[in-house]
């Protein structure tokens, strides 16, 4: 197989290689969808990537391929699967589907715009608790446990790329880092097709080495309160 770093376009800086012998998790949010643009809560609704999202995925895949990943897993929702497939096409790796990596269940909020949520559910919006959906601790435990399971299957030099969703990944990161719930909102959201990198520490814990990497700073359109610049 040719060197994946050669696929990066001119002007695109490949992701830096980590220390040998340390496992790494690259937590990659899916590309843009039409509901992202409309600022509609997606949750577990299966909304596909739009044309911009597909191009974002192809560009990000060229950069992430330079990490020489050893495994790829993905949420079973199509927007994450198609994002992961763009990397699989470059690396030849299969994509392992995992239902536990899907986005937060938004209950009655799914499909609603920010304004509609604020108007219809003002009290729940303050607490960011969608009626009929999942709480933040539930999502953190579900996604964090899945990440731990996949990490445990890696070899000592393994690099796992996980294609998932904004709220799911942010809360999963909080779980992996052992952060107390009262500081979760200090961890910013992920923009479309950006990623965060967790590196394994000598004590078996995890360190946040990169966060929301891959593009210049831009507004985060997310299903997660931390991605709402007005919150």
Phi and psi restraints in degrees (value plus and minus 20) as a CYANA .aco file:
   2 UNK   PHI     -90.0   -50.0
   2 UNK   PSI     140.9   180.9
   3 UNK   PHI     -82.8   -42.8
   3 UNK   PSI      97.3   137.3
   4 UNK   PHI     -81.2   -41.2
   4 UNK   PSI     -46.3    -6.3
   5 UNK   PHI     -85.8   -45.8
   5 UNK   PSI     -40.1    -0.1
   6 UNK   PHI     -91.9   -51.9
   6 UNK   PSI     -33.8     6.2
   7 UNK   PHI    -101.4   -61.4
   7 UNK   PSI     -31.0     9.0
   8 UNK   PHI     -89.6   -49.6
   8 UNK   PSI     117.8   157.8
   9 UNK   PHI     -89.6   -49.6
   9 UNK   PSI     138.8   178.8
  10 UNK   PHI     -79.5   -39.5
  10 UNK   PSI     117.8   157.8
  11 UNK   PHI      69.1   109.1
  11 UNK   PSI     -28.2    11.8
  12 UNK   PHI    -121.5   -81.5
  12 UNK   PSI     101.9   141.9
  13 UNK   PHI    -107.7   -67.7
  13 UNK   PSI      99.9   139.9
  14 UNK   PHI     -81.5   -41.5
  14 UNK   PSI     134.3   174.3
  15 UNK   PHI     -87.7   -47.7
  15 UNK   PSI     119.1   159.1
  16 UNK   PHI     -87.6   -47.6
  16 UNK   PSI     123.6   163.6
  17 UNK   PHI     -93.0   -53.0
  17 UNK   PSI     124.2   164.2
  18 UNK   PHI    -109.9   -69.9
  18 UNK   PSI    -197.7  -157.7
  19 UNK   PHI     -90.6   -50.6
  19 UNK   PSI     118.6   158.6
  20 UNK   PHI     -85.1   -45.1
  20 UNK   PSI     126.8   166.8
  21 UNK   PHI      65.3   105.3
  21 UNK   PSI     -14.9    25.1
  22 UNK   PHI    -136.0   -96.0
  22 UNK   PSI     109.6   149.6
  23 UNK   PHI     -92.4   -52.4
  23 UNK   PSI     126.5   166.5
  24 UNK   PHI    -153.3  -113.3
  24 UNK   PSI     122.8   162.8
  25 UNK   PHI    -136.2   -96.2
  25 UNK   PSI     103.2   143.2
  26 UNK   PHI    -125.8   -85.8
  26 UNK   PSI      90.0   130.0
  27 UNK   PHI    -122.0   -82.0
  27 UNK   PSI      88.1   128.1
  28 UNK   PHI    -134.2   -94.2
  28 UNK   PSI      98.6   138.6
  29 UNK   PHI     -99.2   -59.2
  29 UNK   PSI     127.3   167.3
  30 UNK   PHI     -84.5   -44.5
  30 UNK   PSI     145.7   185.7
  31 UNK   PHI     -93.8   -53.8
  31 UNK   PSI     157.5   197.5
  32 UNK   PHI     -87.2   -47.2
  32 UNK   PSI     124.4   164.4
  33 UNK   PHI    -141.9  -101.9
  33 UNK   PSI     147.3   187.3
  34 UNK   PHI     -83.7   -43.7
  34 UNK   PSI     -52.4   -12.4
  35 UNK   PHI     -90.6   -50.6
  35 UNK   PSI     -51.2   -11.2
  36 UNK   PHI     -80.1   -40.1
  36 UNK   PSI     -67.7   -27.7
  37 UNK   PHI     -81.7   -41.7
  37 UNK   PSI     -59.5   -19.5
  38 UNK   PHI    -102.0   -62.0
  38 UNK   PSI     -21.1    18.9
  39 UNK   PHI      36.1    76.1
  39 UNK   PSI      26.8    66.8
  40 UNK   PHI    -120.2   -80.2
  40 UNK   PSI     122.0   162.0
  41 UNK   PHI     -91.1   -51.1
  41 UNK   PSI      98.7   138.7
  42 UNK   PHI    -109.7   -69.7
  42 UNK   PSI     -69.2   -29.2
  43 UNK   PHI      36.1    76.1
  43 UNK   PSI    -153.8  -113.8
  44 UNK   PHI    -109.7   -69.7
  44 UNK   PSI     -15.3    24.7
  45 UNK   PHI     -83.8   -43.8
  45 UNK   PSI     114.7   154.7
  46 UNK   PHI    -109.1   -69.1
  46 UNK   PSI      58.8    98.8
  47 UNK   PHI    -113.4   -73.4
  47 UNK   PSI     109.4   149.4
  48 UNK   PHI    -100.1   -60.1
  48 UNK   PSI     145.3   185.3
  49 UNK   PHI     -84.9   -44.9
  49 UNK   PSI     125.7   165.7
  50 UNK   PHI    -110.1   -70.1
  50 UNK   PSI    -196.6  -156.6
  51 UNK   PHI     -82.0   -42.0
  51 UNK   PSI     -58.2   -18.2
  52 UNK   PHI     -83.2   -43.2
  52 UNK   PSI     -61.9   -21.9
  53 UNK   PHI     -82.8   -42.8
  53 UNK   PSI     -59.3   -19.3
  54 UNK   PHI     -84.0   -44.0
  54 UNK   PSI     -60.6   -20.6
  55 UNK   PHI     -89.9   -49.9
  55 UNK   PSI     -58.0   -18.0
  56 UNK   PHI     -78.6   -38.6
  56 UNK   PSI     -62.9   -22.9
  57 UNK   PHI     -84.1   -44.1
  57 UNK   PSI     -61.7   -21.7
  58 UNK   PHI     -85.3   -45.3
  58 UNK   PSI     -61.5   -21.5
  59 UNK   PHI     -86.2   -46.2
  59 UNK   PSI     -67.6   -27.6
  60 UNK   PHI     -82.5   -42.5
  60 UNK   PSI     -57.5   -17.5
  61 UNK   PHI     -80.8   -40.8
  61 UNK   PSI     -57.6   -17.6
  62 UNK   PHI     -82.5   -42.5
  62 UNK   PSI     -55.8   -15.8
  63 UNK   PHI     -94.7   -54.7
  63 UNK   PSI     -66.4   -26.4
  64 UNK   PHI     -88.2   -48.2
  64 UNK   PSI     -46.7    -6.7
  65 UNK   PHI     -81.7   -41.7
  65 UNK   PSI     -45.6    -5.6
  66 UNK   PHI     -86.8   -46.8
  66 UNK   PSI     -38.1     1.9
  67 UNK   PHI     -95.6   -55.6
  67 UNK   PSI     -29.5    10.5
  68 UNK   PHI      32.4    72.4
  68 UNK   PSI      41.4    81.4
  69 UNK   PHI     -80.7   -40.7
  69 UNK   PSI     130.1   170.1
  70 UNK   PHI    -123.2   -83.2
  70 UNK   PSI     -33.0     7.0
  71 UNK   PHI    -178.5  -138.5
  71 UNK   PSI     130.9   170.9
  72 UNK   PHI    -152.3  -112.3
  72 UNK   PSI     110.5   150.5
  73 UNK   PHI    -148.2  -108.2
  73 UNK   PSI     139.9   179.9
  74 UNK   PHI    -169.1  -129.1
  74 UNK   PSI     129.9   169.9
  75 UNK   PHI     -75.1   -35.1
  75 UNK   PSI     133.8   173.8
  76 UNK   PHI    -103.2   -63.2
  76 UNK   PSI     -24.4    15.6
  77 UNK   PHI     -94.8   -54.8
  77 UNK   PSI     123.7   163.7
  78 UNK   PHI     -82.1   -42.1
  78 UNK   PSI     -53.7   -13.7
  79 UNK   PHI     -86.3   -46.3
  79 UNK   PSI     -52.5   -12.5
  80 UNK   PHI    -100.5   -60.5
  80 UNK   PSI     -60.6   -20.6
  81 UNK   PHI     -79.6   -39.6
  81 UNK   PSI     -65.0   -25.0
  82 UNK   PHI     -89.3   -49.3
  82 UNK   PSI     -52.9   -12.9
  83 UNK   PHI     -83.4   -43.4
  83 UNK   PSI     -68.1   -28.1
  84 UNK   PHI     -81.7   -41.7
  84 UNK   PSI     -57.3   -17.3
  85 UNK   PHI     -83.5   -43.5
  85 UNK   PSI     -50.4   -10.4
  86 UNK   PHI     -82.6   -42.6
  86 UNK   PSI     -53.5   -13.5
  87 UNK   PHI     -98.3   -58.3
  87 UNK   PSI     -58.3   -18.3
  88 UNK   PHI     -80.7   -40.7
  88 UNK   PSI     -56.3   -16.3
  89 UNK   PHI     -83.8   -43.8
  89 UNK   PSI     -50.4   -10.4
  90 UNK   PHI    -104.9   -64.9
  90 UNK   PSI     -55.2   -15.2
  91 UNK   PHI    -117.4   -77.4
  91 UNK   PSI     -40.5    -0.5
  92 UNK   PHI      60.8   100.8
  92 UNK   PSI     -16.7    23.3
  93 UNK   PHI    -100.4   -60.4
  93 UNK   PSI     126.7   166.7
  94 UNK   PHI     -95.9   -55.9
  94 UNK   PSI     138.4   178.4
  95 UNK   PHI    -123.2   -83.2
  95 UNK   PSI      99.9   139.9
  96 UNK   PHI    -108.9   -68.9
  96 UNK   PSI      98.0   138.0
  97 UNK   PHI     -98.4   -58.4
  97 UNK   PSI     123.7   163.7
  98 UNK   PHI    -164.2  -124.2
  98 UNK   PSI      92.5   132.5
  99 UNK   PHI     -80.4   -40.4
  99 UNK   PSI     -48.0    -8.0
 100 UNK   PHI     -91.6   -51.6
 100 UNK   PSI     -28.8    11.2
 101 UNK   PHI    -118.2   -78.2
 101 UNK   PSI     -11.7    28.3
 102 UNK   PHI     -90.7   -50.7
 102 UNK   PSI     147.6   187.6
 103 UNK   PHI     -90.8   -50.8
 103 UNK   PSI     143.7   183.7
 104 UNK   PHI     -73.3   -33.3
 104 UNK   PSI     114.2   154.2
 105 UNK   PHI     -89.6   -49.6
 105 UNK   PSI      94.6   134.6
 106 UNK   PHI    -109.6   -69.6
 106 UNK   PSI     -17.3    22.7
 107 UNK   PHI      31.5    71.5
 107 UNK   PSI    -146.7  -106.7
 108 UNK   PHI     -93.8   -53.8
 108 UNK   PSI     -28.9    11.1
 109 UNK   PHI    -104.2   -64.2
 109 UNK   PSI     -37.2     2.8
 110 UNK   PHI     -82.8   -42.8
 110 UNK   PSI     109.4   149.4
 111 UNK   PHI      70.8   110.8
 111 UNK   PSI     -30.9     9.1
 112 UNK   PHI    -108.9   -68.9
 112 UNK   PSI     129.6   169.6
 113 UNK   PHI    -100.4   -60.4
 113 UNK   PSI     147.5   187.5
 114 UNK   PHI     -74.9   -34.9
 114 UNK   PSI     -64.5   -24.5
 115 UNK   PHI     -83.7   -43.7
 115 UNK   PSI     -62.2   -22.2
 116 UNK   PHI     -84.0   -44.0
 116 UNK   PSI     -60.2   -20.2
 117 UNK   PHI     -83.0   -43.0
 117 UNK   PSI     -65.0   -25.0
 118 UNK   PHI     -82.5   -42.5
 118 UNK   PSI     -57.7   -17.7
 119 UNK   PHI     -95.4   -55.4
 119 UNK   PSI     -59.9   -19.9
 120 UNK   PHI    -110.5   -70.5
 120 UNK   PSI     -48.8    -8.8
 121 UNK   PHI    -152.6  -112.6
 121 UNK   PSI      37.9    77.9
 122 UNK   PHI     -81.6   -41.6
 122 UNK   PSI     -61.6   -21.6
 123 UNK   PHI     -90.6   -50.6
 123 UNK   PSI     -63.1   -23.1
 124 UNK   PHI     -87.0   -47.0
 124 UNK   PSI     -52.4   -12.4
 125 UNK   PHI     -86.7   -46.7
 125 UNK   PSI     -58.0   -18.0
 126 UNK   PHI     -78.4   -38.4
 126 UNK   PSI     -60.9   -20.9
 127 UNK   PHI    -106.0   -66.0
 127 UNK   PSI     -30.2     9.8
 128 UNK   PHI      32.5    72.5
 128 UNK   PSI      37.7    77.7
 129 UNK   PHI    -148.5  -108.5
 129 UNK   PSI      75.5   115.5
 130 UNK   PHI     -86.8   -46.8
 130 UNK   PSI     106.2   146.2
 131 UNK   PHI     -78.2   -38.2
 131 UNK   PSI     110.1   150.1
 132 UNK   PHI      59.0    99.0
 132 UNK   PSI     -16.5    23.5
 133 UNK   PHI    -130.8   -90.8
 133 UNK   PSI    -182.1  -142.1
 134 UNK   PHI    -114.1   -74.1
 134 UNK   PSI     129.3   169.3
 135 UNK   PHI    -103.8   -63.8
 135 UNK   PSI     143.5   183.5
 136 UNK   PHI     -80.2   -40.2
 136 UNK   PSI     -65.1   -25.1
 137 UNK   PHI     -80.0   -40.0
 137 UNK   PSI     -55.8   -15.8
 138 UNK   PHI     -83.8   -43.8
 138 UNK   PSI     -63.3   -23.3
 139 UNK   PHI     -86.7   -46.7
 139 UNK   PSI     -63.1   -23.1
 140 UNK   PHI     -78.7   -38.7
 140 UNK   PSI     -64.2   -24.2
 141 UNK   PHI     -89.1   -49.1
 141 UNK   PSI     -63.4   -23.4
 142 UNK   PHI     -82.3   -42.3
 142 UNK   PSI     -71.8   -31.8
 143 UNK   PHI     -93.2   -53.2
 143 UNK   PSI     -62.1   -22.1
 144 UNK   PHI     -81.0   -41.0
 144 UNK   PSI     -60.4   -20.4
 145 UNK   PHI     -84.6   -44.6
 145 UNK   PSI     -59.3   -19.3
 146 UNK   PHI     -84.9   -44.9
 146 UNK   PSI     -62.1   -22.1
 147 UNK   PHI     -82.4   -42.4
 147 UNK   PSI     -61.9   -21.9
 148 UNK   PHI     -82.0   -42.0
 148 UNK   PSI     -60.1   -20.1
 149 UNK   PHI     -84.0   -44.0
 149 UNK   PSI     -65.4   -25.4
 150 UNK   PHI     -88.6   -48.6
 150 UNK   PSI     -57.5   -17.5
 151 UNK   PHI     -82.7   -42.7
 151 UNK   PSI     -58.9   -18.9
 152 UNK   PHI     -84.5   -44.5
 152 UNK   PSI     -43.2    -3.2
 153 UNK   PHI    -105.0   -65.0
 153 UNK   PSI     -27.5    12.5
 154 UNK   PHI     -98.4   -58.4
 154 UNK   PSI     129.8   169.8
 155 UNK   PHI     -93.7   -53.7
 155 UNK   PSI     154.4   194.4
 156 UNK   PHI     -82.2   -42.2
 156 UNK   PSI     -44.1    -4.1
 157 UNK   PHI    -128.7   -88.7
 157 UNK   PSI      -3.0    37.0
 158 UNK   PHI     -89.2   -49.2
 158 UNK   PSI     123.9   163.9
 159 UNK   PHI    -145.6  -105.6
 159 UNK   PSI      89.7   129.7
 160 UNK   PHI    -123.1   -83.1
 160 UNK   PSI     107.6   147.6
 161 UNK   PHI    -122.9   -82.9
 161 UNK   PSI     105.6   145.6
 162 UNK   PHI    -135.5   -95.5
 162 UNK   PSI      94.9   134.9
 163 UNK   PHI    -114.2   -74.2
 163 UNK   PSI      97.9   137.9
 164 UNK   PHI    -169.5  -129.5
 164 UNK   PSI    -160.4  -120.4
 165 UNK   PHI    -153.1  -113.1
 165 UNK   PSI     142.3   182.3
 166 UNK   PHI     -78.1   -38.1
 166 UNK   PSI     -78.3   -38.3
 167 UNK   PHI     -87.1   -47.1
 167 UNK   PSI     -62.4   -22.4
 168 UNK   PHI     -78.6   -38.6
 168 UNK   PSI     -65.7   -25.7
 169 UNK   PHI     -92.2   -52.2
 169 UNK   PSI     -61.8   -21.8
 170 UNK   PHI     -80.4   -40.4
 170 UNK   PSI     -64.3   -24.3
 171 UNK   PHI     -93.4   -53.4
 171 UNK   PSI     -54.3   -14.3
 172 UNK   PHI     -83.4   -43.4
 172 UNK   PSI     -58.9   -18.9
 173 UNK   PHI     -82.1   -42.1
 173 UNK   PSI     -64.5   -24.5
 174 UNK   PHI     -77.3   -37.3
 174 UNK   PSI     -61.2   -21.2
 175 UNK   PHI     -84.0   -44.0
 175 UNK   PSI     -67.0   -27.0
 176 UNK   PHI     -83.8   -43.8
 176 UNK   PSI     -52.4   -12.4
 177 UNK   PHI    -105.6   -65.6
 177 UNK   PSI     -27.6    12.4
 178 UNK   PHI      50.6    90.6
 178 UNK   PSI       9.1    49.1
 179 UNK   PHI     -95.8   -55.8
 179 UNK   PSI     120.1   160.1
 180 UNK   PHI     -90.3   -50.3
 180 UNK   PSI     129.4   169.4
 181 UNK   PHI     -77.0   -37.0
 181 UNK   PSI     -53.0   -13.0
 182 UNK   PHI     -87.5   -47.5
 182 UNK   PSI     -31.5     8.5
 183 UNK   PHI    -133.0   -93.0
 183 UNK   PSI     -13.3    26.7
 184 UNK   PHI     -78.5   -38.5
 184 UNK   PSI     -56.5   -16.5
 185 UNK   PHI     -89.4   -49.4
 185 UNK   PSI     -29.9    10.1
 186 UNK   PHI     -98.3   -58.3
 186 UNK   PSI     -32.5     7.5
 187 UNK   PHI    -110.4   -70.4
 187 UNK   PSI      93.0   133.0
 188 UNK   PHI     -86.4   -46.4
 188 UNK   PSI     145.4   185.4
 189 UNK   PHI    -100.0   -60.0
 189 UNK   PSI     157.0   197.0
 190 UNK   PHI    -130.2   -90.2
 190 UNK   PSI     111.9   151.9
 191 UNK   PHI     -94.8   -54.8
 191 UNK   PSI     143.2   183.2
 192 UNK   PHI     -76.9   -36.9
 192 UNK   PSI     109.0   149.0
 193 UNK   PHI      45.0    85.0
 193 UNK   PSI       0.3    40.3
 194 UNK   PHI    -117.2   -77.2
 194 UNK   PSI     148.6   188.6
 195 UNK   PHI    -161.2  -121.2
 195 UNK   PSI     141.1   181.1
 196 UNK   PHI    -142.4  -102.4
 196 UNK   PSI     133.0   173.0
 197 UNK   PHI    -142.9  -102.9
 197 UNK   PSI     105.4   145.4
 198 UNK   PHI    -126.3   -86.3
 198 UNK   PSI     111.8   151.8
 199 UNK   PHI    -135.0   -95.0
 199 UNK   PSI     123.0   163.0
 200 UNK   PHI     -93.9   -53.9
 200 UNK   PSI     117.8   157.8
 201 UNK   PHI    -117.7   -77.7
 201 UNK   PSI     146.7   186.7
 202 UNK   PHI     -84.5   -44.5
 202 UNK   PSI     -46.7    -6.7
 203 UNK   PHI    -105.8   -65.8
 203 UNK   PSI     -14.5    25.5
 204 UNK   PHI      70.7   110.7
 204 UNK   PSI     -26.7    13.3
 205 UNK   PHI    -101.4   -61.4
 205 UNK   PSI    -194.0  -154.0
 206 UNK   PHI    -147.7  -107.7
 206 UNK   PSI     125.3   165.3
 207 UNK   PHI    -138.6   -98.6
 207 UNK   PSI     118.5   158.5
 208 UNK   PHI    -101.9   -61.9
 208 UNK   PSI      85.8   125.8
 209 UNK   PHI    -110.6   -70.6
 209 UNK   PSI     -53.1   -13.1
 210 UNK   PHI    -162.2  -122.2
 210 UNK   PSI     130.0   170.0
 211 UNK   PHI    -164.0  -124.0
 211 UNK   PSI     111.7   151.7
 212 UNK   PHI      33.5    73.5
 212 UNK   PSI      25.1    65.1
 213 UNK   PHI    -109.0   -69.0
 213 UNK   PSI     138.4   178.4
 214 UNK   PHI     102.7   142.7
 214 UNK   PSI     -41.9    -1.9
 215 UNK   PHI    -162.3  -122.3
 215 UNK   PSI     149.3   189.3
 216 UNK   PHI     -87.1   -47.1
 216 UNK   PSI     138.4   178.4
 217 UNK   PHI     -75.9   -35.9
 217 UNK   PSI     116.4   156.4
 218 UNK   PHI    -173.7  -133.7
 218 UNK   PSI     141.8   181.8
 219 UNK   PHI     -79.3   -39.3
 219 UNK   PSI     121.3   161.3
 220 UNK   PHI    -114.8   -74.8
 220 UNK   PSI      98.0   138.0
 221 UNK   PHI    -119.1   -79.1
 221 UNK   PSI      91.1   131.1
 222 UNK   PHI    -164.6  -124.6
 222 UNK   PSI     145.2   185.2
 223 UNK   PHI    -106.4   -66.4
 223 UNK   PSI     -11.1    28.9
 224 UNK   PHI    -138.8   -98.8
 224 UNK   PSI     120.6   160.6
 225 UNK   PHI     -76.2   -36.2
 225 UNK   PSI     -56.3   -16.3
 226 UNK   PHI     -84.9   -44.9
 226 UNK   PSI     -38.2     1.8
 227 UNK   PHI    -111.0   -71.0
 227 UNK   PSI     -18.8    21.2
 228 UNK   PHI    -117.1   -77.1
 228 UNK   PSI      87.0   127.0
 229 UNK   PHI     -83.8   -43.8
 229 UNK   PSI     -36.1     3.9
 230 UNK   PHI    -111.1   -71.1
 230 UNK   PSI     -30.4     9.6
